[in-house]
Amino acid sequence: MNPLHMLRDDSRSPDLGDNRVGHAPSDMLSDEAEALIKEAHARNRHRRFIIAVMTLILLTGAFIGFVVFGSSNRRLSPTIRNGQREPVKPVVNVAAAANHGQFAFISRGALWVLDGSTSSLREIPTKGLVPTSPSFSPDGKWLAFVASKEQAECCSSYEVLSSELWMARSNGTNAHPVAAVAFNTAVGWDPRADLFAVSVGEATSVPFGLPTGLDLVSPSGSIRALVAGTHIWDAVWAPDGTAVAVSTAVPSIGSYIGVLDTYPVSGAPPTHWLNADTEQAYIIVPAGWWPVWGIVYTTVGNGAVPGGSGSADGSPLFAVVGPGTTPSLLGVTLETQGAGAPSATSTGWLSFAADEPYHEVGRVVTQGKQVVACSPITKMCSAVPHPPDTVTEDPTWSPNGLMLDYVEAPQRDAPGYTQSALSGWYNSHQLYAYSPRDGSVRAITHTSGATVPQWSSNGKSLLYVSNDGLWLDTNPTKQPIEIAKPLFAPDEWPSYYGQVPFSAQFAWWTR
């Protein structure tokens, strides 16, 4: 599990915020204003310094953002009447989920847990806050998620969202905010232990608004500071859970420089890995840490911010195998992970959604995207075969590391992101499997409309989103079963240039 998925996305991830389906971006929207709106919605929790520096531009750009991205935020949240949230139960097939693990999903702004072991459905009340990015602990005993205040409804001003880290038992009971944490951004679970990493605090010096520390939170309530007294961009866990790779902004002459260090969970001194190349980039954004490749990261150039206009059209993706080694360029990808987060196997195969050469469509998810597979032996990345006029996205490796699953969709050159156009494009998706051993490709039957696929730990079941619902495929010869819908409010998917944050709406754990 990529920790960046916690927000975005965002994956983490990831977490594309509250930009909603509307009309096609037009020349009326400057890159600067669009970047700030994207920044405020998608990364407000760990990029708030942009709001502090560019308040005037936000105020003048708010109306443009409303015209471009659609109607108000209220339809994405539960119905409120007489000051109380009106419960709206999702449509759930409890029997179909039996013995298939734990499911957490957000429907119309409310968080639900579907317990496959007891065939029960439970809503987790969040006291008027809007939940996002649920994730189960590696042993399946705990559930963590982020809960935020709703955005201000008036377009003449902007209210920065305040968020909390919440924890509950995996069946949804004993849900509570972790009040002792000065929460800023979720990093994610230790891949081997019940330990959740969060960035905390908020800088009052340049660069403003960044987290100032990183804490390790246990479901038992214990909290330990791992990093303190610095400006943190982002972080990812080591594959064995023994350390956290942390990207920081270190003050330099007249500015600051991006630095990548790893911090052992044991509390031992950190190890310095890398300084950003200040000629080309000054921000390092970790995307994952995997065997063979080491730490994989994107970079952001001078004057830009992660996820903003300066990087939204694609960022270089690098891998650095160890401290002090020379990074290798893998390709260009969406730093927002809107076409899927990088995925890797324990044997060293790596995959990500790359921008096709000579395509200048960047953030537009319906054009110019191709899944590439990177060999652990040659360290070369090659595009997975696909027909002309199609895009491939959402790469994920099977648990045994032998097959790469991905989504194929028709390339859509027409402008505009109305709900009907967007849902039509997502529903035209088809899931495929690629074997790096022989280069063969085959369609996975009965997976029309599949997006953000996830495998069970034993490789026998597949979960994916289709038509705004969660579908479970347990038998390749039979039709999958829809187990829950909807994820978003009907006919109101949030979107950023076609990127819909489906992965931030659900989590799945299997034994």
Residue pairs with C-beta under 8 A, 6 or more apart in sequence:
1 135
1 188
1 189
1 191
2 11
2 12
2 13
2 14
2 188
2 236
2 287
2 288
2 341
2 342
2 343
3 12
3 186
3 187
3 188
3 189
3 197
3 235
3 236
3 237
4 10
4 11
4 12
4 13
4 14
4 188
4 234
4 236
4 286
4 287
4 288
4 337
4 341
5 11
5 12
5 13
5 14
5 15
5 133
5 135
5 188
5 337
5 341
5 503
5 504
6 12
6 13
6 15
6 133
6 135
6 146
6 186
6 187
6 188
7 13
7 14
7 15
7 43
7 45
7 46
7 133
7 146
7 185
7 186
7 504
8 14
8 15
8 16
8 42
8 336
8 337
8 501
8 503
8 504
9 15
9 16
9 42
9 133
9 336
9 337
9 338
9 341
9 501
9 503
9 504
10 16
10 42
10 43
10 133
10 336
10 337
10 501
10 504
11 337
11 341
11 503
11 504
12 133
12 186
12 187
12 188
12 337
12 504
13 133
13 337
13 341
13 501
13 503
13 504
14 336
14 337
14 338
14 341
14 501
14 503
14 504
15 42
15 132
15 133
15 501
15 504
16 41
16 42
16 336
16 338
16 494
16 495
16 496
16 499
16 500
16 501
16 504
17 38
17 40
17 41
17 42
17 43
17 44
17 494
17 496
17 501
18 41
18 73
18 76
18 151
18 494
19 37
19 38
19 41
19 42
19 65
19 69
19 494
19 495
19 496
20 69
20 70
20 71
20 73
20 76
20 492
20 493
20 494
20 495
21 69
21 70
21 417
21 418
21 419
21 422
21 492
21 493
21 494
21 495
22 67
22 68
22 69
22 70
22 71
22 417
22 418
22 495
23 67
23 68
23 70
23 416
23 417
23 418
24 415
24 416
24 417
25 34
25 68
25 497
26 68
28 64
28 67
28 68
29 61
29 64
29 65
29 68
30 61
31 309
31 310
32 57
32 309
33 57
33 60
33 61
33 64
33 65
34 61
34 65
34 68
34 309
35 304
35 305
35 308
35 309
35 310
35 312
36 50
36 51
36 54
36 57
36 58
36 61
36 308
37 58
37 61
37 62
37 65
37 69
38 307
38 308
38 309
38 312
38 496
39 47
39 50
39 51
39 305
39 307
39 308
40 50
40 51
40 58
40 158
40 160
41 151
42 307
42 336
42 496
43 305
43 306
43 307
44 51
44 160
44 161
45 161
45 163
45 184
45 185
46 184
46 185
46 199
46 209
46 210
46 211
46 232
46 233
46 234
47 209
47 210
47 305
47 306
47 307
47 308
48 160
48 202
48 208
48 209
48 210
49 203
49 206
49 207
49 208
49 209
49 210
50 209
50 305
50 308
51 58
51 158
51 160
51 209
52 208
52 209
53 208
58 158
59 156
59 157
59 158
62 155
62 156
62 157
62 158
63 155
63 156
65 155
66 155
69 495
70 492
71 492
72 153
73 150
73 151
73 153
74 80
74 153
75 489
75 492
76 108
76 109
76 130
76 488
76 489
76 492
76 494
77 108
77 109
77 130
77 150
77 489
78 85
78 86
78 87
78 88
78 108
78 109
78 110
79 85
79 86
79 88
79 108
80 86
85 110
85 128
87 110
87 123
88 107
88 108
88 110
90 105
90 107
90 108
90 112
90 484
90 485
90 486
91 469
91 484
91 485
91 486
92 112
92 114
92 121
92 483
92 484
93 481
93 482
93 483
93 484
94 114
94 119
94 120
94 121
95 119
96 472
96 481
96 483
97 103
97 114
97 116
97 119
97 472
97 483
98 116
98 119
99 116
99 117
100 116
100 456
100 461
100 472
100 474
100 510
101 116
101 117
101 140
101 456
101 508
101 509
101 510
101 511
102 113
102 114
102 115
102 116
102 117
102 136
102 140
102 143
102 170
102 171
102 508
102 509
102 510
103 113
103 114
103 116
103 463
103 470
103 483
103 484
103 506
103 507
103 508
104 111
104 112
104 113
104 114
104 134
104 135
104 136
104 143
104 145
104 172
104 506
104 507
104 508
105 111
105 112
105 114
105 134
105 470
105 484
105 487
105 505
105 506
105 507
106 112
106 131
106 132
106 134
106 487
106 505
106 506
107 484
107 485
107 486
107 487
108 486
108 488
108 489
109 130
109 131
109 489
110 123
110 124
110 126
110 131
111 123
111 124
111 126
111 131
111 134
111 145
112 121
112 122
112 123
112 124
112 172
112 484
113 121
113 122
113 124
113 143
113 168
113 170
113 171
113 172
114 120
114 121
114 483
114 484
115 121
115 122
115 170
115 171
115 172
118 171
120 171
122 171
122 172
122 173
123 172
124 131
124 168
124 172
124 175
125 175
126 147
126 166
126 175
127 147
128 149
129 147
129 148
129 149
129 164
130 147
130 148
130 149
130 150
131 145
131 146
131 147
131 166
132 145
132 146
132 147
132 148
132 504
132 505
133 145
133 146
133 186
133 504
134 143
134 144
134 145
134 506
134 507
135 143
135 144
135 145
135 188
135 189
135 507
136 142
136 143
136 170
136 189
136 507
136 508
136 509
137 143
137 144
137 170
137 189
137 194
137 196
137 219
137 509
138 189
138 190
138 191
138 192
138 193
138 194
139 194
140 170
140 509
140 510
140 511
141 169
141 170
141 194
141 219
142 167
142 168
142 169
142 170
142 194
142 219
143 167
143 168
143 169
143 170
143 172
143 175
143 507
144 165
144 166
144 167
144 186
144 189
144 196
145 166
145 168
146 163
146 164
146 165
146 166
146 183
146 186
147 163
147 164
147 166
147 177
148 161
148 162
148 163
148 164
149 159
149 161
149 162
149 163
150 161
151 159
151 161
152 158
152 159
163 183
164 177
164 178
164 179
164 183
165 177
165 178
165 181
165 183
165 186
165 196
165 198
165 217
166 175
166 176
166 177
166 178
167 175
167 176
167 178
167 196
167 217
167 219
168 174
168 175
168 176
170 509
178 217
178 223
180 221
180 223
181 198
181 200
181 215
181 217
181 223
182 200
182 201
182 202
183 198
183 200
184 198
184 199
184 200
184 201
184 202
184 211
185 198
185 199
185 211
185 234
186 196
186 198
187 196
187 197
187 198
187 199
187 214
187 234
187 235
187 236
187 237
187 244
188 196
188 197
188 236
188 237
189 195
189 196
189 197
189 237
190 196
190 197
190 216
190 237
190 241
190 265
191 237
191 239
191 240
191 241
192 240
192 241
193 241
194 218
194 219
195 216
195 217
195 218
195 241
195 265
196 216
196 217
196 218
196 219
197 214
197 215
197 216
197 217
197 226
197 235
197 237
197 244
198 214
198 215
198 217
199 211
199 213
199 214
199 215
199 232
199 235
200 211
200 212
200 213
200 214
200 215
201 211
201 212
201 213
202 209
202 210
202 211
202 212
203 209
203 210
203 211
203 212
203 231
206 251
206 256
207 231
207 249
207 256
210 231
210 232
210 233
210 249
211 231
211 232
212 228
212 229
212 230
212 231
212 232
213 225
213 226
213 227
213 228
213 229
213 230
213 232
214 225
214 226
214 227
214 228
214 232
214 235
214 244
214 246
214 263
215 223
215 224
215 225
215 226
216 223
216 224
216 225
216 226
216 265
217 223
226 244
226 263
226 265
226 267
227 244
227 246
227 248
227 263
227 270
230 248
230 249
230 250
231 248
231 249
231 250
231 256
232 246
232 247
232 248
232 249
233 247
233 248
233 249
233 258
233 283
233 284
233 285
233 306
234 246
234 247
234 285
234 286
234 306
235 244
235 245
235 246
235 247
235 286
236 244
236 245
236 286
236 287
236 288
236 289
236 295
237 243
237 244
237 245
237 289
238 244
238 245
238 262
238 289
239 289
239 290
239 291
239 346
241 265
242 264
242 265
242 266
243 262
243 263
243 264
243 265
244 262
244 263
244 265
245 260
245 261
245 262
245 273
245 286
245 289
245 295
246 260
246 261
246 262
246 263
246 270
246 286
247 258
247 259
247 260
247 283
247 284
247 285
247 286
247 297
248 258
248 259
248 261
249 256
249 257
249 258
249 259
249 283
250 256
250 257
250 258
250 259
252 278
255 282
256 282
257 275
257 276
257 278
257 282
258 275
258 276
258 281
258 282
258 283
258 284
258 299
259 272
259 274
259 275
259 276
259 284
260 272
260 273
260 274
260 275
260 284
260 286
260 295
260 297
260 320
261 270
261 271
261 272
261 273
262 270
262 271
262 273
262 295
262 323
263 270
264 270
264 271
271 323
272 323
272 324
273 295
273 320
273 322
273 323
273 324
274 284
274 320
274 323
274 324
274 327
276 282
276 283
276 284
276 299
277 299
278 302
280 299
280 301
281 299
281 300
281 301
281 302
281 316
282 300
282 301
282 302
283 299
283 300
283 304
283 305
283 306
284 297
284 298
284 299
285 297
285 298
285 299
285 300
285 306
285 315
285 335
286 295
286 296
286 297
287 296
287 297
287 298
287 317
287 337
287 341
287 342
288 295
288 296
288 341
288 342
288 344
289 295
289 296
290 296
290 344
290 348
290 350
291 344
291 346
291 347
291 348
292 321
292 348
292 350
292 376
293 319
293 321
293 344
293 348
293 350
293 374
293 376
294 319
294 320
294 321
294 322
294 325
295 319
295 320
296 317
296 318
296 319
296 330
296 342
296 344
296 350
297 317
297 318
297 319
297 320
298 306
298 311
298 315
298 316
298 317
298 318
298 333
298 335
299 315
299 316
299 318
300 306
300 310
300 311
300 315
300 335
301 310
301 311
303 310
304 310
304 311
305 311
306 335
307 335
307 336
311 335
312 334
312 335
312 336
312 362
312 363
313 360
313 361
313 362
313 363
314 332
314 333
314 334
314 335
314 355
314 362
314 363
315 332
315 333
315 334
315 335
316 329
316 331
316 332
317 329
317 330
317 331
317 332
317 333
317 342
317 352
317 354
318 327
318 328
318 329
318 330
319 327
319 328
319 330
319 350
320 326
320 327
320 328
328 379
330 350
330 352
330 374
330 381
331 352
331 354
331 355
331 372
331 381
332 354
332 355
333 339
333 342
333 352
333 353
333 354
333 355
334 353
334 355
334 362
334 363
334 365
334 499
336 363
336 496
336 499
338 363
338 365
338 496
338 497
338 498
338 499
339 353
339 365
339 369
339 391
339 393
339 394
339 499
340 352
340 353
340 371
340 393
340 394
340 395
340 396
340 406
340 407
340 452
341 352
341 503
342 350
342 351
342 352
342 395
343 350
343 351
343 352
343 395
343 396
343 397
343 404
344 350
344 351
344 397
345 397
345 401
346 401
347 376
347 401
348 376
348 377
349 373
349 374
349 375
349 376
349 397
349 401
349 404
349 436
350 373
350 374
350 376
350 381
351 371
351 372
351 373
351 374
351 395
351 397
351 404
351 406
352 371
352 372
352 374
352 395
353 369
353 370
353 371
353 372
353 392
353 393
353 394
353 395
354 369
354 370
354 371
354 372
354 381
354 383
355 361
355 362
355 368
355 369
355 370
356 368
356 369
356 370
356 383
359 367
359 368
360 368
361 367
361 368
362 368
363 496
363 497
363 499
364 497
364 498
365 391
365 393
365 497
365 498
365 499
366 391
366 409
366 411
366 412
366 425
366 498
367 391
367 411
367 412
367 413
368 391
368 411
369 391
369 392
369 393
370 383
370 384
370 386
370 391
370 392
371 383
371 384
371 386
371 392
371 393
371 394
371 395
371 404
371 406
371 434
372 381
372 382
372 383
372 384
373 381
373 382
373 384
373 395
373 404
373 434
373 436
374 380
374 381
374 382
375 381
375 382
375 436
383 392
384 392
384 404
384 406
384 432
384 434
384 441
385 434
385 439
385 441
386 392
386 408
386 441
389 410
389 411
390 408
390 409
390 410
390 411
391 408
391 409
391 410
391 411
392 406
392 407
392 408
392 409
392 432
393 406
393 407
393 409
394 406
394 407
394 451
394 452
394 453
395 404
395 405
395 406
396 404
396 405
396 406
396 453
396 454
396 455
397 403
397 404
397 405
398 404
398 405
398 433
398 455
398 459
399 455
399 456
399 457
399 458
399 459
400 459
402 435
402 437
403 433
403 434
403 435
404 433
404 434
404 435
404 436
405 431
405 432
405 433
405 434
405 444
405 453
405 455
405 462
406 431
406 432
406 434
407 429
407 430
407 431
407 432
407 450
407 451
407 453
408 429
408 430
408 431
408 432
409 425
409 426
409 428
409 429
409 430
410 425
410 428
412 421
412 425
412 498
414 421
417 495
417 497
417 498
419 491
419 492
419 493
422 493
422 495
422 498
422 500
423 467
423 468
423 493
425 498
426 449
426 451
426 466
426 467
426 500
427 448
427 449
427 466
427 467
428 448
428 449
429 448
429 449
429 450
429 451
429 466
430 443
430 447
430 448
430 450
431 443
431 444
431 447
431 450
431 453
431 464
432 441
432 442
432 443
432 444
433 441
433 442
433 443
433 444
434 440
434 441
435 441
444 450
444 462
444 473
444 476
445 476
445 477
446 473
446 476
446 478
446 479
446 480
447 453
447 462
447 464
447 466
447 473
447 480
448 466
449 466
449 467
450 464
450 465
450 466
450 471
451 464
451 465
451 466
451 500
451 502
452 464
452 465
452 502
452 503
453 462
453 463
453 464
454 462
454 463
454 464
454 508
455 461
455 462
455 463
456 462
456 463
456 508
456 510
457 510
457 511
458 510
458 511
460 474
461 472
461 473
461 474
461 510
462 472
462 473
462 474
462 480
463 470
463 471
463 472
463 473
463 508
464 470
464 471
464 473
465 471
465 487
465 502
465 505
465 506
466 482
467 485
468 485
468 486
468 487
468 488
468 490
468 493
469 482
469 483
469 484
469 485
469 486
469 487
470 482
470 483
470 484
470 485
470 487
470 506
471 480
471 481
471 482
471 483
472 480
472 481
472 482
472 483
473 480
474 480
474 481
487 502
487 505
487 506
488 494
488 505
493 500
494 500
494 501
